[in-house]
């Protein structure tokens, strides 16, 4: 629901603001997935619940990170303008906000859902469980 309201008002934000919001949202989902890992290691979650939630949160995090990188690329190439003469200085986060993840080895997800390089069904037996 939150996504729809952002879509309708996205014209109100500058591209560098959208990039920063996407980076922040990606980081939040990544932190949530890290908390899931901790909960799973403490045996607070079942394997099925952990995998379902973890994959969902990481996929969303990766999608948002890719979108933020694409916005940054469009700003650098001059295809998106922030509406001011200092686009390059305002748009580039500089060394203070580097992304710590390399580009994904598979294409970004289409609008039909996440395109993951691994199976998402859990019908395979898990060894040792």
Backbone as CSV, one residue per row, in Angstrom:
resi,resn,N_x,N_y,N_z,CA_x,CA_y,CA_z,C_x,C_y,C_z
1,UNK,0.819,-1.190,0.000,0.000,0.000,0.000,0.866,1.258,0.000
2,UNK,1.909,1.225,0.760,2.808,2.364,0.832,3.423,2.649,-0.535
3,UNK,3.718,1.570,-1.293,4.332,1.702,-2.598,3.433,2.473,-3.569
4,UNK,2.137,2.196,-3.513,1.214,2.871,-4.419,1.160,4.376,-4.150
5,UNK,1.133,4.765,-2.889,1.066,6.187,-2.580,2.351,6.891,-2.987
6,UNK,3.489,6.200,-2.903,4.747,6.789,-3.339,4.738,6.963,-4.851
7,UNK,4.182,5.966,-5.584,4.130,6.065,-7.030,3.335,7.290,-7.481
8,UNK,2.220,7.561,-6.830,1.373,8.648,-7.269,1.998,10.009,-6.987
9,UNK,2.903,10.092,-6.012,3.496,11.378,-5.687,4.974,11.445,-6.026
10,UNK,5.486,10.488,-6.806,6.923,10.437,-7.067,7.416,11.646,-7.851
11,UNK,6.552,12.361,-8.548,6.963,13.558,-9.269,7.357,14.691,-8.336
12,UNK,7.051,14.575,-7.063,7.359,15.619,-6.092,8.793,15.530,-5.586
13,UNK,9.496,14.432,-5.858,10.834,14.227,-5.333,11.887,14.406,-6.417
14,UNK,13.031,14.911,-6.013,14.156,15.012,-6.928,14.784,13.630,-7.060
15,UNK,15.441,13.364,-8.184,16.052,12.045,-8.380,17.048,11.666,-7.280
16,UNK,17.833,12.625,-6.784,18.782,12.267,-5.722,18.062,11.900,-4.427
17,UNK,16.887,12.491,-4.205,16.086,12.136,-3.028,15.527,10.733,-3.188
18,UNK,15.052,10.411,-4.384,14.533,9.069,-4.656,15.642,8.042,-4.460
19,UNK,16.835,8.368,-4.955,17.970,7.460,-4.792,18.258,7.223,-3.308
20,UNK,18.292,8.285,-2.532,18.578,8.160,-1.098,17.492,7.353,-0.395
21,UNK,16.234,7.584,-0.755,15.130,6.836,-0.149,15.215,5.348,-0.488
22,UNK,15.569,5.039,-1.748,15.714,3.645,-2.151,16.869,2.970,-1.406
23,UNK,17.978,3.688,-1.267,19.117,3.125,-0.536,18.755,2.861,0.927
24,UNK,18.042,3.799,1.524,17.631,3.639,2.920,16.670,2.463,3.074
25,UNK,15.699,2.373,2.166,14.726,1.278,2.231,15.404,-0.072,2.012
26,UNK,16.370,-0.125,1.106,17.112,-1.367,0.866,17.872,-1.772,2.124
27,UNK,18.495,-0.796,2.755,19.259,-1.068,3.973,18.344,-1.559,5.098
28,UNK,17.151,-0.983,5.206,16.201,-1.410,6.240,15.785,-2.870,6.034
29,UNK,15.498,-3.246,4.783,15.108,-4.636,4.501,16.273,-5.578,4.773
30,UNK,17.477,-5.123,4.474,18.649,-5.948,4.744,18.823,-6.167,6.252
31,UNK,18.607,-5.117,7.034,18.685,-5.253,8.491,17.616,-6.209,9.005
32,UNK,16.405,-6.139,8.421,15.345,-7.064,8.819,15.751,-8.512,8.520
33,UNK,16.388,-8.723,7.377,16.812,-10.088,7.044,17.925,-10.551,7.981
34,UNK,18.786,-9.636,8.407,19.833,-9.995,9.375,19.212,-10.407,10.716
35,UNK,18.146,-9.719,11.115,17.451,-10.093,12.350,16.810,-11.475,12.215
36,UNK,16.326,-11.784,11.006,15.776,-13.120,10.769,16.860,-14.187,10.935
37,UNK,18.057,-13.891,10.435,19.166,-14.833,10.573,19.451,-15.084,12.052
38,UNK,19.506,-14.009,12.824,19.765,-14.146,14.255,18.674,-14.982,14.928
39,UNK,17.416,-14.705,14.575,16.307,-15.465,15.149,16.360,-16.932,14.762
40,UNK,16.740,-17.195,13.523,16.847,-18.581,13.074,17.975,-19.302,13.818
41,UNK,19.098,-18.629,13.977,20.226,-19.246,14.684,19.911,-19.495,16.153
42,UNK,19.015,-18.689,16.724,18.589,-18.895,18.110,17.427,-19.881,18.204
43,UNK,17.087,-20.472,17.040,16.005,-21.455,16.942,14.641,-20.867,17.291
44,UNK,14.446,-19.583,17.002,13.162,-18.929,17.224,12.250,-19.065,16.010
45,UNK,12.815,-19.488,14.852,12.055,-19.638,13.614,12.263,-21.033,13.034
46,UNK,11.222,-21.555,12.397,11.372,-22.825,11.691,12.127,-22.567,10.384
47,UNK,12.643,-23.619,9.799,13.384,-23.498,8.541,12.479,-22.905,7.462
48,UNK,11.253,-23.397,7.374,10.335,-22.935,6.335,10.017,-21.445,6.493
49,UNK,9.716,-21.049,7.735,9.405,-19.638,7.978,10.611,-18.754,7.688
50,UNK,11.779,-19.207,8.130,12.996,-18.441,7.891,13.239,-18.260,6.403
51,UNK,13.195,-19.357,5.649,13.476,-19.266,4.214,12.478,-18.376,3.492
52,UNK,11.218,-18.538,3.804,10.186,-17.725,3.149,10.421,-16.242,3.412
53,UNK,10.574,-15.885,4.678,10.748,-14.475,5.033,12.089,-13.922,4.563
54,UNK,13.148,-14.705,4.719,14.487,-14.248,4.360,14.583,-13.974,2.863
55,UNK,14.109,-14.909,2.048,14.179,-14.735,0.592,13.368,-13.516,0.166
56,UNK,12.190,-13.345,0.752,11.352,-12.193,0.405,12.066,-10.882,0.738
57,UNK,12.603,-10.788,1.939,13.244,-9.542,2.368,14.516,-9.264,1.573
58,UNK,15.314,-10.279,1.314,16.541,-10.068,0.543,16.234,-9.700,-0.903
59,UNK,15.204,-10.317,-1.487,14.831,-9.989,-2.864,14.403,-8.521,-2.953
60,UNK,13.595,-8.078,-2.003,13.164,-6.672,-1.991,14.363,-5.760,-1.798
61,UNK,15.264,-6.127,-0.907,16.464,-5.325,-0.671,17.296,-5.200,-1.941
62,UNK,17.511,-6.311,-2.634,18.294,-6.284,-3.870,17.600,-5.457,-4.960
63,UNK,16.290,-5.594,-5.072,15.557,-4.821,-6.079,15.696,-3.327,-5.813
64,UNK,15.573,-2.933,-4.556,15.684,-1.516,-4.215,17.101,-1.003,-4.446
65,UNK,18.089,-1.824,-4.131,19.474,-1.419,-4.349,19.753,-1.236,-5.845
66,UNK,19.235,-2.153,-6.665,19.407,-2.052,-8.115,18.732,-0.788,-8.637
67,UNK,17.535,-0.500,-8.149,16.830,0.708,-8.581,17.591,1.964,-8.177
68,UNK,18.150,1.967,-6.963,18.932,3.121,-6.513,20.161,3.305,-7.396
69,UNK,20.823,2.201,-7.752,21.985,2.277,-8.637,21.595,2.779,-10.016
70,UNK,20.434,2.373,-10.505,19.958,2.825,-11.825,19.661,4.318,-11.797
71,UNK,19.030,4.797,-10.732,18.758,6.235,-10.608,20.081,7.008,-10.578
72,UNK,21.062,6.500,-9.833,22.368,7.155,-9.768,23.017,7.193,-11.147
73,UNK,22.900,6.104,-11.884,23.457,6.042,-13.240,22.777,7.061,-14.153
74,UNK,21.454,7.162,-14.047,20.720,8.122,-14.874,21.079,9.562,-14.505
75,UNK,21.311,9.818,-13.227,21.702,11.161,-12.795,23.080,11.489,-13.361
76,UNK,24.022,10.541,-13.231,25.384,10.779,-13.736,25.408,10.997,-15.234
77,UNK,24.562,10.257,-15.963,24.557,10.379,-17.420,23.811,11.626,-17.891
78,UNK,23.136,12.317,-16.981,22.423,13.533,-17.341,21.011,13.299,-17.841
79,UNK,20.538,12.061,-17.795,19.180,11.751,-18.258,18.125,12.141,-17.233
80,UNK,18.533,12.288,-15.974,17.642,12.778,-14.928,18.249,14.053,-14.365
81,UNK,17.417,15.027,-14.152,17.896,16.298,-13.615,17.226,16.561,-12.281
82,UNK,17.977,17.138,-11.367,17.434,17.488,-10.062,16.829,18.879,-10.060
83,UNK,16.879,19.556,-11.175,16.290,20.880,-11.262,17.190,21.985,-10.748
84,UNK,18.471,21.699,-10.575,19.392,22.735,-10.137,20.668,22.639,-10.949
85,UNK,21.513,23.665,-10.853,22.736,23.681,-11.627,23.815,22.811,-11.014
86,UNK,23.669,22.417,-9.764,24.686,21.597,-9.107,24.237,20.141,-9.010
87,UNK,23.794,19.586,-10.145,23.286,18.222,-10.181,24.365,17.229,-9.786
88,UNK,25.570,17.373,-10.308,26.589,16.369,-10.038,27.004,16.360,-8.572
89,UNK,27.096,17.519,-7.941,27.505,17.522,-6.538,26.383,17.061,-5.621
90,UNK,25.146,17.363,-5.950,24.032,16.953,-5.098,23.657,15.498,-5.330
91,UNK,23.879,14.987,-6.544,23.424,13.650,-6.878,24.391,12.568,-6.432
92,UNK,25.668,12.821,-6.489,26.601,11.765,-6.135,26.813,11.751,-4.629
93,UNK,26.591,10.590,-4.005,26.719,10.522,-2.565,28.164,10.633,-2.090
94,UNK,29.137,10.480,-2.982,30.536,10.585,-2.610,30.975,9.389,-1.801
95,UNK,32.145,9.447,-1.215,32.668,8.299,-0.503,31.952,8.003,0.816
96,UNK,31.102,8.893,1.281,30.425,8.681,2.555,29.355,7.592,2.473
97,UNK,28.813,7.326,1.294,27.729,6.346,1.184,28.001,5.325,0.084
98,UNK,29.087,4.559,0.177,29.344,3.571,-0.871,28.434,2.366,-0.711
99,UNK,28.150,1.715,-1.812,27.407,0.466,-1.725,28.420,-0.636,-1.521
100,UNK,28.157,-1.510,-0.598,29.107,-2.554,-0.261,28.841,-3.847,-1.011
101,UNK,27.916,-3.826,-1.954,27.564,-5.035,-2.665,27.911,-4.906,-4.142
102,UNK,28.506,-5.931,-4.719,28.787,-5.902,-6.156,27.487,-6.058,-6.929
103,UNK,27.494,-5.748,-8.205,26.274,-5.922,-9.000,25.854,-7.390,-9.006
104,UNK,24.570,-7.618,-9.107,24.052,-8.974,-9.103,24.427,-9.690,-10.397
105,UNK,24.714,-10.987,-10.335,25.127,-11.726,-11.528,23.968,-12.146,-12.418
106,UNK,22.756,-11.723,-12.077,21.602,-12.067,-12.883,20.790,-10.804,-13.152
107,UNK,19.956,-10.836,-14.195,19.203,-9.624,-14.551,18.204,-9.235,-13.478
108,UNK,17.865,-7.942,-13.398,16.879,-7.500,-12.411,15.526,-8.148,-12.661
109,UNK,14.746,-8.214,-11.625,13.434,-8.845,-11.703,12.510,-8.069,-12.624
110,UNK,11.682,-8.797,-13.341,10.691,-8.156,-14.200,9.481,-7.784,-13.353
111,UNK,8.508,-7.158,-13.965,7.332,-6.750,-13.214,6.493,-7.942,-12.765
112,UNK,6.772,-9.141,-13.285,6.017,-10.328,-12.919,6.445,-10.934,-11.599
113,UNK,7.493,-10.440,-10.988,7.960,-10.977,-9.720,9.455,-11.155,-9.738
114,UNK,10.015,-11.577,-8.616,11.461,-11.698,-8.553,11.978,-12.835,-9.424
115,UNK,13.064,-12.595,-10.129,13.711,-13.596,-10.954,14.983,-13.993,-10.229
116,UNK,14.936,-15.098,-9.524,16.051,-15.498,-8.684,16.841,-16.613,-9.351
117,UNK,18.152,-16.659,-9.128,18.985,-17.679,-9.776,18.969,-19.021,-9.044
118,UNK,18.010,-19.200,-8.142,17.919,-20.439,-7.398,16.447,-20.788,-7.217
119,UNK,16.152,-22.061,-6.965,14.735,-22.448,-6.819,14.141,-21.834,-5.565
120,UNK,12.897,-21.431,-5.676,12.214,-20.856,-4.527,11.193,-21.813,-3.925
121,UNK,11.028,-22.978,-4.535,10.133,-23.964,-3.936,10.924,-24.770,-2.920
122,UNK,10.263,-25.230,-1.903,10.934,-25.910,-0.810,10.552,-27.388,-0.762
123,UNK,10.417,-28.012,-1.914,10.035,-29.412,-1.983,11.227,-30.343,-1.866
124,UNK,12.424,-29.804,-1.894,13.613,-30.628,-1.807,13.896,-30.990,-0.349
125,UNK,14.308,-32.222,-0.074,14.628,-32.586,1.316,15.875,-31.843,1.788
126,UNK,15.863,-31.459,3.045,16.994,-30.771,3.630,17.832,-31.789,4.383
127,UNK,19.127,-31.901,4.072,19.955,-32.877,4.773,20.131,-32.492,6.244
128,UNK,20.046,-33.464,7.105,20.286,-33.241,8.526,19.113,-32.652,9.296
129,UNK,17.966,-32.447,8.652,16.828,-31.868,9.358,15.721,-32.867,9.495
